[in-house]
């Protein structure tokens, strides 16, 4: 006797397997999207911190703390402190994106107190 088609048990099993694959794929895609967003934010914060530190290398900045937000939404703090040697300054830059936890970056560099002509 030949049989045509699937039994109900076979059809339900196949549907369960397909549903499991779809749900797993959805979770992987969502996780991937979150990872890409976090990496993009980390790159933005690092670039902003490097830019703020480069500005301190180019021109002498007054001692103190400056806070703000860059044009692309990165919050920053740049602190210039006197170092142990009077001709040096410690520049500490902290950046982060508010909406993405863990996207922060901190750079510290010791520079000459006066800009080089």
Backbone atoms as SQL, in Angstrom:
CREATE TABLE atoms (id INTEGER PRIMARY KEY, chain TEXT, resi INTEGER, resn TEXT, atom TEXT, x REAL, y REAL, z REAL);
INSERT INTO atoms VALUES
  (1, 'A', 1, 'UNK', 'N', 0.843, -1.168, 0.000),
  (2, 'A', 1, 'UNK', 'CA', 0.000, 0.000, 0.000),
  (3, 'A', 1, 'UNK', 'C', 0.901, 1.249, 0.000),
  (4, 'A', 2, 'UNK', 'N', 0.648, 2.146, -0.911),
  (5, 'A', 2, 'UNK', 'CA', 1.433, 3.363, -0.988),
  (6, 'A', 2, 'UNK', 'C', 0.698, 4.491, -0.287),
  (7, 'A', 3, 'UNK', 'N', 1.462, 5.344, 0.218),
  (8, 'A', 3, 'UNK', 'CA', 0.929, 6.447, 1.004),
  (9, 'A', 3, 'UNK', 'C', 1.297, 7.763, 0.332),
  (10, 'A', 4, 'UNK', 'N', 0.395, 8.693, 0.318),
  (11, 'A', 4, 'UNK', 'CA', 0.671, 10.009, -0.244),
  (12, 'A', 4, 'UNK', 'C', 0.497, 11.064, 0.851),
  (13, 'A', 5, 'UNK', 'N', 1.425, 12.054, 0.871),
  (14, 'A', 5, 'UNK', 'CA', 1.299, 13.146, 1.815),
  (15, 'A', 5, 'UNK', 'C', 1.987, 12.831, 3.141),
  (16, 'A', 6, 'UNK', 'N', 1.730, 13.698, 4.093),
  (17, 'A', 6, 'UNK', 'CA', 2.348, 13.583, 5.411),
  (18, 'A', 6, 'UNK', 'C', 1.284, 13.296, 6.441),
  (19, 'A', 7, 'UNK', 'N', 1.709, 12.653, 7.516),
  (20, 'A', 7, 'UNK', 'CA', 0.783, 12.460, 8.634),
  (21, 'A', 7, 'UNK', 'C', 0.758, 13.749, 9.438),
  (22, 'A', 8, 'UNK', 'N', -0.175, 13.861, 10.324),
  (23, 'A', 8, 'UNK', 'CA', -0.289, 15.046, 11.171),
  (24, 'A', 8, 'UNK', 'C', 0.937, 15.196, 12.059),
  (25, 'A', 9, 'UNK', 'N', 1.449, 14.121, 12.579),
  (26, 'A', 9, 'UNK', 'CA', 2.639, 14.172, 13.449),
  (27, 'A', 9, 'UNK', 'C', 3.844, 14.689, 12.666),
  (28, 'A', 10, 'UNK', 'N', 4.035, 14.241, 11.445),
  (29, 'A', 10, 'UNK', 'CA', 5.143, 14.706, 10.622),
  (30, 'A', 10, 'UNK', 'C', 5.009, 16.197, 10.305),
  (31, 'A', 11, 'UNK', 'N', 3.827, 16.619, 10.008),
  (32, 'A', 11, 'UNK', 'CA', 3.596, 18.032, 9.687),
  (33, 'A', 11, 'UNK', 'C', 3.854, 18.924, 10.901),
  (34, 'A', 12, 'UNK', 'N', 3.388, 18.508, 12.076),
  (35, 'A', 12, 'UNK', 'CA', 3.589, 19.300, 13.299),
  (36, 'A', 12, 'UNK', 'C', 5.079, 19.345, 13.653),
  (37, 'A', 13, 'UNK', 'N', 5.773, 18.225, 13.495),
  (38, 'A', 13, 'UNK', 'CA', 7.209, 18.180, 13.782),
  (39, 'A', 13, 'UNK', 'C', 7.969, 19.108, 12.842),
  (40, 'A', 14, 'UNK', 'N', 7.657, 19.073, 11.575),
  (41, 'A', 14, 'UNK', 'CA', 8.316, 19.952, 10.598),
  (42, 'A', 14, 'UNK', 'C', 8.042, 21.419, 10.915),
  (43, 'A', 15, 'UNK', 'N', 6.814, 21.736, 11.305),
  (44, 'A', 15, 'UNK', 'CA', 6.459, 23.106, 11.668),
  (45, 'A', 15, 'UNK', 'C', 7.229, 23.560, 12.903),
  (46, 'A', 16, 'UNK', 'N', 7.393, 22.682, 13.887),
  (47, 'A', 16, 'UNK', 'CA', 8.139, 23.020, 15.103),
  (48, 'A', 16, 'UNK', 'C', 9.605, 23.294, 14.783),
  (49, 'A', 17, 'UNK', 'N', 10.186, 22.491, 13.906),
  (50, 'A', 17, 'UNK', 'CA', 11.588, 22.695, 13.521),
  (51, 'A', 17, 'UNK', 'C', 11.742, 24.026, 12.802),
  (52, 'A', 18, 'UNK', 'N', 10.864, 24.321, 11.867),
  (53, 'A', 18, 'UNK', 'CA', 10.930, 25.594, 11.135),
  (54, 'A', 18, 'UNK', 'C', 10.744, 26.775, 12.095),
  (55, 'A', 19, 'UNK', 'N', 9.807, 26.668, 13.032),
  (56, 'A', 19, 'UNK', 'CA', 9.573, 27.747, 14.002),
  (57, 'A', 19, 'UNK', 'C', 10.818, 27.975, 14.864),
  (58, 'A', 20, 'UNK', 'N', 11.465, 26.906, 15.303),
  (59, 'A', 20, 'UNK', 'CA', 12.677, 27.032, 16.113),
  (60, 'A', 20, 'UNK', 'C', 13.789, 27.717, 15.326),
  (61, 'A', 21, 'UNK', 'N', 13.937, 27.378, 14.069),
  (62, 'A', 21, 'UNK', 'CA', 14.959, 28.009, 13.227),
  (63, 'A', 21, 'UNK', 'C', 14.657, 29.487, 13.035),
  (64, 'A', 22, 'UNK', 'N', 13.407, 29.840, 12.820),
  (65, 'A', 22, 'UNK', 'CA', 13.027, 31.246, 12.619),
  (66, 'A', 22, 'UNK', 'C', 13.289, 32.057, 13.886),
  (67, 'A', 23, 'UNK', 'N', 12.916, 31.529, 15.043),
  (68, 'A', 23, 'UNK', 'CA', 13.122, 32.248, 16.313),
  (69, 'A', 23, 'UNK', 'C', 14.614, 32.423, 16.585),
  (70, 'A', 24, 'UNK', 'N', 15.392, 31.380, 16.368),
  (71, 'A', 24, 'UNK', 'CA', 16.837, 31.466, 16.586),
  (72, 'A', 24, 'UNK', 'C', 17.473, 32.484, 15.643),
  (73, 'A', 25, 'UNK', 'N', 17.065, 32.488, 14.401),
  (74, 'A', 25, 'UNK', 'CA', 17.591, 33.449, 13.432),
  (75, 'A', 25, 'UNK', 'C', 17.236, 34.875, 13.833),
  (76, 'A', 26, 'UNK', 'N', 16.026, 35.077, 14.318),
  (77, 'A', 26, 'UNK', 'CA', 15.600, 36.403, 14.758),
  (78, 'A', 26, 'UNK', 'C', 16.468, 36.882, 15.924),
  (79, 'A', 27, 'UNK', 'N', 16.736, 36.016, 16.894),
  (80, 'A', 27, 'UNK', 'CA', 17.581, 36.390, 18.024),
  (81, 'A', 27, 'UNK', 'C', 19.005, 36.716, 17.571),
  (82, 'A', 28, 'UNK', 'N', 19.535, 35.940, 16.654),
  (83, 'A', 28, 'UNK', 'CA', 20.878, 36.208, 16.147),
  (84, 'A', 28, 'UNK', 'C', 20.948, 37.545, 15.418),
  (85, 'A', 29, 'UNK', 'N', 19.948, 37.849, 14.614),
  (86, 'A', 29, 'UNK', 'CA', 19.928, 39.120, 13.892),
  (87, 'A', 29, 'UNK', 'C', 19.806, 40.302, 14.853),
  (88, 'A', 30, 'UNK', 'N', 18.963, 40.169, 15.864),
  (89, 'A', 30, 'UNK', 'CA', 18.799, 41.249, 16.845),
  (90, 'A', 30, 'UNK', 'C', 20.097, 41.463, 17.620),
  (91, 'A', 31, 'UNK', 'N', 20.739, 40.379, 18.005),
  (92, 'A', 31, 'UNK', 'CA', 22.013, 40.476, 18.720),
  (93, 'A', 31, 'UNK', 'C', 23.079, 41.116, 17.836),
  (94, 'A', 32, 'UNK', 'N', 23.107, 40.751, 16.594),
  (95, 'A', 32, 'UNK', 'CA', 24.066, 41.327, 15.655),
  (96, 'A', 32, 'UNK', 'C', 23.837, 42.828, 15.488),
  (97, 'A', 33, 'UNK', 'N', 22.586, 43.238, 15.385),
  (98, 'A', 33, 'UNK', 'CA', 22.268, 44.664, 15.245),
  (99, 'A', 33, 'UNK', 'C', 22.715, 45.444, 16.477),
  (100, 'A', 34, 'UNK', 'N', 22.501, 44.887, 17.673),
  (101, 'A', 34, 'UNK', 'CA', 22.944, 45.554, 18.901),
  (102, 'A', 34, 'UNK', 'C', 24.468, 45.667, 18.940),
  (103, 'A', 35, 'UNK', 'N', 25.148, 44.619, 18.519),
  (104, 'A', 35, 'UNK', 'CA', 26.611, 44.632, 18.507),
  (105, 'A', 35, 'UNK', 'C', 27.141, 45.680, 17.539),
  (106, 'A', 36, 'UNK', 'N', 26.543, 45.768, 16.367),
  (107, 'A', 36, 'UNK', 'CA', 26.968, 46.765, 15.382),
  (108, 'A', 36, 'UNK', 'C', 26.750, 48.176, 15.928),
  (109, 'A', 37, 'UNK', 'N', 25.619, 48.413, 16.569),
  (110, 'A', 37, 'UNK', 'CA', 25.333, 49.736, 17.144),
  (111, 'A', 37, 'UNK', 'C', 26.332, 50.075, 18.250),
  (112, 'A', 38, 'UNK', 'N', 26.650, 49.112, 19.091),
  (113, 'A', 38, 'UNK', 'CA', 27.616, 49.345, 20.170),
  (114, 'A', 38, 'UNK', 'C', 29.007, 49.621, 19.613),
  (115, 'A', 39, 'UNK', 'N', 29.411, 48.891, 18.600),
  (116, 'A', 39, 'UNK', 'CA', 30.724, 49.113, 17.986),
  (117, 'A', 39, 'UNK', 'C', 30.788, 50.466, 17.291),
  (118, 'A', 40, 'UNK', 'N', 29.709, 50.856, 16.658),
  (119, 'A', 40, 'UNK', 'CA', 29.663, 52.170, 16.002),
  (120, 'A', 40, 'UNK', 'C', 29.780, 53.286, 17.044),
  (121, 'A', 41, 'UNK', 'N', 29.081, 53.127, 18.169),
  (122, 'A', 41, 'UNK', 'CA', 29.164, 54.127, 19.240),
  (123, 'A', 41, 'UNK', 'C', 30.564, 54.164, 19.840),
  (124, 'A', 42, 'UNK', 'N', 31.179, 52.998, 20.022),
  (125, 'A', 42, 'UNK', 'CA', 32.539, 52.953, 20.562),
  (126, 'A', 42, 'UNK', 'C', 33.518, 53.652, 19.625),
  (127, 'A', 43, 'UNK', 'N', 33.353, 53.459, 18.348),
  (128, 'A', 43, 'UNK', 'CA', 34.220, 54.123, 17.368),
  (129, 'A', 43, 'UNK', 'C', 34.023, 55.632, 17.411),
  (130, 'A', 44, 'UNK', 'N', 32.767, 56.068, 17.502),
  (131, 'A', 44, 'UNK', 'CA', 32.492, 57.512, 17.583),
  (132, 'A', 44, 'UNK', 'C', 33.122, 58.121, 18.825),
  (133, 'A', 45, 'UNK', 'N', 33.015, 57.427, 19.976),
  (134, 'A', 45, 'UNK', 'CA', 33.579, 57.979, 21.216),
  (135, 'A', 45, 'UNK', 'C', 35.098, 58.020, 21.150),
  (136, 'A', 46, 'UNK', 'N', 35.720, 57.014, 20.561),
  (137, 'A', 46, 'UNK', 'CA', 37.178, 57.008, 20.439),
  (138, 'A', 46, 'UNK', 'C', 37.659, 58.121, 19.514),
  (139, 'A', 47, 'UNK', 'N', 36.970, 58.305, 18.406),
  (140, 'A', 47, 'UNK', 'CA', 37.355, 59.369, 17.472),
  (141, 'A', 47, 'UNK', 'C', 37.192, 60.751, 18.121),
  (142, 'A', 48, 'UNK', 'N', 36.102, 60.933, 18.856),
  (143, 'A', 48, 'UNK', 'CA', 35.882, 62.216, 19.532),
  (144, 'A', 48, 'UNK', 'C', 36.966, 62.457, 20.579),
  (145, 'A', 49, 'UNK', 'N', 37.318, 61.431, 21.345),
  (146, 'A', 49, 'UNK', 'CA', 38.367, 61.582, 22.364),
  (147, 'A', 49, 'UNK', 'C', 39.705, 61.909, 21.722),
  (148, 'A', 50, 'UNK', 'N', 40.032, 61.255, 20.631),
  (149, 'A', 50, 'UNK', 'CA', 41.294, 61.533, 19.945),
  (150, 'A', 50, 'UNK', 'C', 41.318, 62.952, 19.381),
  (151, 'A', 51, 'UNK', 'N', 40.184, 63.413, 18.875),
  (152, 'A', 51, 'UNK', 'CA', 40.096, 64.773, 18.343),
  (153, 'A', 51, 'UNK', 'C', 40.293, 65.809, 19.452),
  (154, 'A', 52, 'UNK', 'N', 39.647, 65.589, 20.597),
  (155, 'A', 52, 'UNK', 'CA', 39.778, 66.519, 21.717),
  (156, 'A', 52, 'UNK', 'C', 41.200, 66.525, 22.267),
  (157, 'A', 53, 'UNK', 'N', 41.840, 65.383, 22.281),
  (158, 'A', 53, 'UNK', 'CA', 43.219, 65.309, 22.742),
  (159, 'A', 53, 'UNK', 'C', 44.159, 65.978, 21.733),
  (160, 'A', 54, 'UNK', 'N', 43.891, 65.816, 20.459),
  (161, 'A', 54, 'UNK', 'CA', 44.707, 66.462, 19.425),
  (162, 'A', 54, 'UNK', 'C', 44.609, 67.982, 19.532),
  (163, 'A', 55, 'UNK', 'N', 43.438, 68.471, 19.874),
  (164, 'A', 55, 'UNK', 'CA', 43.280, 69.916, 20.055),
  (165, 'A', 55, 'UNK', 'C', 44.183, 70.418, 21.177),
  (166, 'A', 56, 'UNK', 'N', 44.325, 69.612, 22.231),
  (167, 'A', 56, 'UNK', 'CA', 45.198, 69.997, 23.342),
  (168, 'A', 56, 'UNK', 'C', 46.668, 69.959, 22.927),
  (169, 'A', 57, 'UNK', 'N', 47.007, 69.114, 21.959),
  (170, 'A', 57, 'UNK', 'CA', 48.388, 69.067, 21.465),
  (171, 'A', 57, 'UNK', 'C', 48.715, 70.295, 20.616),
  (172, 'A', 58, 'UNK', 'N', 47.729, 70.802, 19.889),
  (173, 'A', 58, 'UNK', 'CA', 47.940, 71.902, 18.947),
  (174, 'A', 58, 'UNK', 'C', 48.027, 73.249, 19.639),
  (175, 'A', 59, 'UNK', 'N', 47.185, 73.461, 20.628),
  (176, 'A', 59, 'UNK', 'CA', 47.193, 74.764, 21.302),
  (177, 'A', 59, 'UNK', 'C', 47.117, 74.570, 22.812),
  (178, 'A', 60, 'UNK', 'N', 47.706, 75.502, 23.522),
  (179, 'A', 60, 'UNK', 'CA', 47.704, 75.441, 24.985),
  (180, 'A', 60, 'UNK', 'C', 46.285, 75.677, 25.492),
  (181, 'A', 61, 'UNK', 'N', 45.833, 74.796, 26.353),
  (182, 'A', 61, 'UNK', 'CA', 44.498, 74.941, 26.935),
  (183, 'A', 61, 'UNK', 'C', 44.622, 75.352, 28.393),
  (184, 'A', 62, 'UNK', 'N', 43.686, 76.154, 28.882),
  (185, 'A', 62, 'UNK', 'CA', 43.750, 76.553, 30.292),
  (186, 'A', 62, 'UNK', 'C', 43.449, 75.365, 31.208),
  (187, 'A', 63, 'UNK', 'N', 43.954, 75.448, 32.430),
  (188, 'A', 63, 'UNK', 'CA', 43.661, 74.413, 33.410),
  (189, 'A', 63, 'UNK', 'C', 42.171, 74.409, 33.716),
  (190, 'A', 64, 'UNK', 'N', 41.632, 73.244, 33.972),
  (191, 'A', 64, 'UNK', 'CA', 40.227, 73.144, 34.342),
  (192, 'A', 64, 'UNK', 'C', 39.496, 72.076, 33.559),
  (193, 'A', 65, 'UNK', 'N', 38.198, 72.006, 33.813),
  (194, 'A', 65, 'UNK', 'CA', 37.332, 70.995, 33.215),
  (195, 'A', 65, 'UNK', 'C', 36.373, 71.646, 32.234),
  (196, 'A', 66, 'UNK', 'N', 36.275, 71.062, 31.047),
  (197, 'A', 66, 'UNK', 'CA', 35.337, 71.525, 30.025),
  (198, 'A', 66, 'UNK', 'C', 34.453, 70.342, 29.661),
  (199, 'A', 67, 'UNK', 'N', 33.125, 70.552, 29.632),
  (200, 'A', 67, 'UNK', 'CA', 32.193, 69.497, 29.247),
  (201, 'A', 67, 'UNK', 'C', 31.372, 69.972, 28.062),
  (202, 'A', 68, 'UNK', 'N', 30.809, 69.020, 27.341),
  (203, 'A', 68, 'UNK', 'CA', 29.973, 69.380, 26.214),
  (204, 'A', 68, 'UNK', 'C', 29.546, 68.166, 25.419),
  (205, 'A', 69, 'UNK', 'N', 29.006, 68.434, 24.252),
  (206, 'A', 69, 'UNK', 'CA', 28.558, 67.382, 23.343),
  (207, 'A', 69, 'UNK', 'C', 29.036, 67.736, 21.949),
  (208, 'A', 70, 'UNK', 'N', 29.576, 66.751, 21.243),
  (209, 'A', 70, 'UNK', 'CA', 30.035, 66.983, 19.873),
  (210, 'A', 70, 'UNK', 'C', 28.834, 67.042, 18.935),
  (211, 'A', 71, 'UNK', 'N', 29.095, 67.389, 17.690),
  (212, 'A', 71, 'UNK', 'CA', 28.023, 67.505, 16.697),
  (213, 'A', 71, 'UNK', 'C', 27.308, 66.183, 16.444),
  (214, 'A', 72, 'UNK', 'N', 28.013, 65.074, 16.620),
  (215, 'A', 72, 'UNK', 'CA', 27.363, 63.780, 16.380),
  (216, 'A', 72, 'UNK', 'C', 26.848, 63.120, 17.653),
  (217, 'A', 73, 'UNK', 'N', 26.679, 63.886, 18.725),
  (218, 'A', 73, 'UNK', 'CA', 26.001, 63.392, 19.923),
  (219, 'A', 73, 'UNK', 'C', 26.866, 62.678, 20.941),
  (220, 'A', 74, 'UNK', 'N', 28.170, 62.861, 20.899),
  (221, 'A', 74, 'UNK', 'CA', 29.059, 62.246, 21.876),
  (222, 'A', 74, 'UNK', 'C', 29.304, 63.240, 23.007),
  (223, 'A', 75, 'UNK', 'N', 28.970, 62.850, 24.236),
  (224, 'A', 75, 'UNK', 'CA', 29.219, 63.701, 25.396),
  (225, 'A', 75, 'UNK', 'C', 30.685, 63.573, 25.795),
  (226, 'A', 76, 'UNK', 'N', 31.274, 64.689, 26.245),
  (227, 'A', 76, 'UNK', 'CA', 32.688, 64.632, 26.612),
  (228, 'A', 76, 'UNK', 'C', 32.992, 65.483, 27.831),
  (229, 'A', 77, 'UNK', 'N', 34.100, 65.126, 28.485),
  (230, 'A', 77, 'UNK', 'CA', 34.719, 65.918, 29.535),
  (231, 'A', 77, 'UNK', 'C', 36.198, 65.978, 29.202),
  (232, 'A', 78, 'UNK', 'N', 36.755, 67.168, 29.191),
  (233, 'A', 78, 'UNK', 'CA', 38.200, 67.304, 28.983),
  (234, 'A', 78, 'UNK', 'C', 38.740, 68.077, 30.170),
  (235, 'A', 79, 'UNK', 'N', 39.633, 67.437, 30.891),
  (236, 'A', 79, 'UNK', 'CA', 40.213, 68.044, 32.079),
  (237, 'A', 79, 'UNK', 'C', 41.705, 68.245, 31.851),
  (238, 'A', 80, 'UNK', 'N', 42.146, 69.477, 32.092),
  (239, 'A', 80, 'UNK', 'CA', 43.566, 69.812, 31.990),
  (240, 'A', 80, 'UNK', 'C', 44.043, 70.129, 33.396),
  (241, 'A', 81, 'UNK', 'N', 45.063, 69.362, 33.850),
  (242, 'A', 81, 'UNK', 'CA', 45.609, 69.542, 35.202),
  (243, 'A', 81, 'UNK', 'C', 47.100, 69.811, 35.137),
  (244, 'A', 82, 'UNK', 'N', 47.596, 70.482, 36.162),
  (245, 'A', 82, 'UNK', 'CA', 49.036, 70.677, 36.286),
  (246, 'A', 82, 'UNK', 'C', 49.664, 69.338, 36.655),
  (247, 'A', 83, 'UNK', 'N', 50.789, 69.042, 36.035),
  (248, 'A', 83, 'UNK', 'CA', 51.522, 67.810, 36.350),
  (249, 'A', 83, 'UNK', 'C', 52.563, 68.129, 37.423),
  (250, 'A', 84, 'UNK', 'N', 53.306, 67.114, 37.837),
  (251, 'A', 84, 'UNK', 'CA', 54.340, 67.318, 38.850),
  (252, 'A', 84, 'UNK', 'C', 55.430, 68.280, 38.366),
  (253, 'A', 85, 'UNK', 'N', 55.718, 68.239, 37.089),
  (254, 'A', 85, 'UNK', 'CA', 56.711, 69.147, 36.506),
  (255, 'A', 85, 'UNK', 'C', 55.984, 70.391, 35.998),
  (256, 'A', 86, 'UNK', 'N', 56.492, 71.595, 36.288),
  (257, 'A', 86, 'UNK', 'CA', 55.771, 72.818, 35.898),
  (258, 'A', 86, 'UNK', 'C', 55.629, 73.017, 34.388),
  (259, 'A', 87, 'UNK', 'N', 56.464, 72.371, 33.586),
  (260, 'A', 87, 'UNK', 'CA', 56.375, 72.549, 32.132),
  (261, 'A', 87, 'UNK', 'C', 55.413, 71.568, 31.480),
  (262, 'A', 88, 'UNK', 'N', 54.748, 70.729, 32.282),
  (263, 'A', 88, 'UNK', 'CA', 53.868, 69.698, 31.735),
  (264, 'A', 88, 'UNK', 'C', 52.439, 69.870, 32.221),
  (265, 'A', 89, 'UNK', 'N', 51.525, 69.374, 31.429),
  (266, 'A', 89, 'UNK', 'CA', 50.098, 69.342, 31.785),
  (267, 'A', 89, 'UNK', 'C', 49.563, 67.939, 31.523),
  (268, 'A', 90, 'UNK', 'N', 48.689, 67.483, 32.390),
  (269, 'A', 90, 'UNK', 'CA', 48.002, 66.203, 32.171),
  (270, 'A', 90, 'UNK', 'C', 46.639, 66.510, 31.569),
  (271, 'A', 91, 'UNK', 'N', 46.364, 65.914, 30.430),
  (272, 'A', 91, 'UNK', 'CA', 45.081, 66.116, 29.755),
  (273, 'A', 91, 'UNK', 'C', 44.337, 64.786, 29.783),
  (274, 'A', 92, 'UNK', 'N', 43.144, 64.808, 30.377),
  (275, 'A', 92, 'UNK', 'CA', 42.311, 63.609, 30.489),
  (276, 'A', 92, 'UNK', 'C', 41.001, 63.874, 29.748),
  (277, 'A', 93, 'UNK', 'N', 40.690, 63.003, 28.786),
  (278, 'A', 93, 'UNK', 'CA', 39.473, 63.152, 27.986),
  (279, 'A', 93, 'UNK', 'C', 38.602, 61.923, 28.199),
  (280, 'A', 94, 'UNK', 'N', 37.332, 62.156, 28.555),
  (281, 'A', 94, 'UNK', 'CA', 36.355, 61.074, 28.709),
  (282, 'A', 94, 'UNK', 'C', 35.196, 61.342, 27.753),
  (283, 'A', 95, 'UNK', 'N', 34.803, 60.326, 27.000),
  (284, 'A', 95, 'UNK', 'CA', 33.681, 60.472, 26.078),
  (285, 'A', 95, 'UNK', 'C', 32.734, 59.289, 26.234),
  (286, 'A', 96, 'UNK', 'N', 31.464, 59.514, 25.903),
  (287, 'A', 96, 'UNK', 'CA', 30.478, 58.426, 25.900),
  (288, 'A', 96, 'UNK', 'C', 29.214, 58.865, 25.152),
  (289, 'A', 97, 'UNK', 'N', 28.443, 57.864, 24.740),
  (290, 'A', 97, 'UNK', 'CA', 27.140, 58.108, 24.124),
  (291, 'A', 97, 'UNK', 'C', 26.098, 57.715, 25.155),
  (292, 'A', 98, 'UNK', 'N', 25.228, 58.651, 25.523),
  (293, 'A', 98, 'UNK', 'CA', 24.246, 58.425, 26.591),
  (294, 'A', 98, 'UNK', 'C', 23.370, 57.204, 26.345),
  (295, 'A', 99, 'UNK', 'N', 22.921, 57.030, 25.118),
  (296, 'A', 99, 'UNK', 'CA', 21.941, 55.984, 24.809),
  (297, 'A', 99, 'UNK', 'C', 22.524, 54.578, 24.808),
  (298, 'A', 100, 'UNK', 'N', 23.848, 54.461, 24.772),
  (299, 'A', 100, 'UNK', 'CA', 24.459, 53.132, 24.652),
  (300, 'A', 100, 'UNK', 'C', 25.416, 52.909, 25.815),
  (301, 'A', 101, 'UNK', 'N', 25.009, 52.101, 26.802),
  (302, 'A', 101, 'UNK', 'CA', 25.883, 51.820, 27.942),
  (303, 'A', 101, 'UNK', 'C', 27.166, 51.119, 27.478),
  (304, 'A', 102, 'UNK', 'N', 28.260, 51.425, 28.135),
  (305, 'A', 102, 'UNK', 'CA', 29.521, 50.785, 27.805),
  (306, 'A', 102, 'UNK', 'C', 30.220, 51.364, 26.595),
  (307, 'A', 103, 'UNK', 'N', 29.737, 52.497, 26.091),
  (308, 'A', 103, 'UNK', 'CA', 30.336, 53.077, 24.885),
  (309, 'A', 103, 'UNK', 'C', 31.416, 54.095, 25.219),
  (310, 'A', 104, 'UNK', 'N', 31.809, 54.171, 26.466),
  (311, 'A', 104, 'UNK', 'CA', 32.741, 55.207, 26.884),
  (312, 'A', 104, 'UNK', 'C', 34.180, 54.949, 26.484),
  (313, 'A', 105, 'UNK', 'N', 34.939, 56.036, 26.476),
  (314, 'A', 105, 'UNK', 'CA', 36.355, 55.989, 26.162),
  (315, 'A', 105, 'UNK', 'C', 37.044, 57.018, 27.051),
  (316, 'A', 106, 'UNK', 'N', 38.248, 56.684, 27.516),
  (317, 'A', 106, 'UNK', 'CA', 39.031, 57.637, 28.300),
  (318, 'A', 106, 'UNK', 'C', 40.472, 57.606, 27.811),
  (319, 'A', 107, 'UNK', 'N', 41.002, 58.779, 27.506),
  (320, 'A', 107, 'UNK', 'CA', 42.385, 58.915, 27.085),
  (321, 'A', 107, 'UNK', 'C', 43.083, 59.901, 28.008),
  (322, 'A', 108, 'UNK', 'N', 44.315, 59.610, 28.362),
  (323, 'A', 108, 'UNK', 'CA', 45.114, 60.492, 29.212),
  (324, 'A', 108, 'UNK', 'C', 46.469, 60.667, 28.551),
  (325, 'A', 109, 'UNK', 'N', 46.933, 61.912, 28.504),
  (326, 'A', 109, 'UNK', 'CA', 48.241, 62.181, 27.928),
  (327, 'A', 109, 'UNK', 'C', 48.879, 63.330, 28.683),
  (328, 'A', 110, 'UNK', 'N', 50.188, 63.284, 28.814),
  (329, 'A', 110, 'UNK', 'CA', 50.945, 64.366, 29.435),
  (330, 'A', 110, 'UNK', 'C', 51.596, 65.157, 28.306),
  (331, 'A', 111, 'UNK', 'N', 51.323, 66.475, 28.305),
  (332, 'A', 111, 'UNK', 'CA', 51.801, 67.347, 27.224),
  (333, 'A', 111, 'UNK', 'C', 52.579, 68.510, 27.786),
  (334, 'A', 112, 'UNK', 'N', 53.315, 69.186, 26.912),
  (335, 'A', 112, 'UNK', 'CA', 53.992, 70.416, 27.320),
  (336, 'A', 112, 'UNK', 'C', 52.940, 71.452, 27.677),
  (337, 'A', 113, 'UNK', 'N', 53.281, 72.311, 28.638),
  (338, 'A', 113, 'UNK', 'CA', 52.332, 73.317, 29.099),
  (339, 'A', 113, 'UNK', 'C', 52.057, 74.371, 28.043),
  (340, 'A', 114, 'UNK', 'N', 53.034, 74.709, 27.245),
  (341, 'A', 114, 'UNK', 'CA', 52.839, 75.720, 26.203),
  (342, 'A', 114, 'UNK', 'C', 52.893, 75.036, 24.841),
  (343, 'A', 115, 'UNK', 'N', 52.102, 75.546, 23.913),
  (344, 'A', 115, 'UNK', 'CA', 52.116, 74.980, 22.558),
  (345, 'A', 115, 'UNK', 'C', 53.451, 75.271, 21.894),
  (346, 'A', 116, 'UNK', 'N', 53.901, 74.325, 21.102),
  (347, 'A', 116, 'UNK', 'CA', 55.150, 74.499, 20.371),
  (348, 'A', 116, 'UNK', 'C', 54.873, 75.371, 19.144),
  (349, 'A', 117, 'UNK', 'N', 55.662, 76.434, 18.909),
  (350, 'A', 117, 'UNK', 'CA', 55.379, 77.316, 17.759),
  (351, 'A', 117, 'UNK', 'C', 55.614, 76.651, 16.430);
